[in-house]
Amino acid sequence: VRSPWTWIGVTAALAVVGGGLIIYYVPRTERAKAAA
């Protein structure tokens, strides 16, 4: 079993990447909906 810090690091990295994607894509989809 890996150390808990490995999972904490992986979870934090995924959260950062996921948050970045949401911040990047959500405004585009909202604008697309508003334009349509």
SULTA-V92681 format. One record per helix or strand of 2 or more residues. SS is the DSSP state (H for helix, E for strand). FROM is the first residue (numbers start at 1). TO is the last residue. If there is no record, write none. Layout:
# SULTA-V92681
<<SS | FROM | TO> <SS | FROM | TO>>
This chain:
# SULTA-V92681
<<H | 4 | 35>>
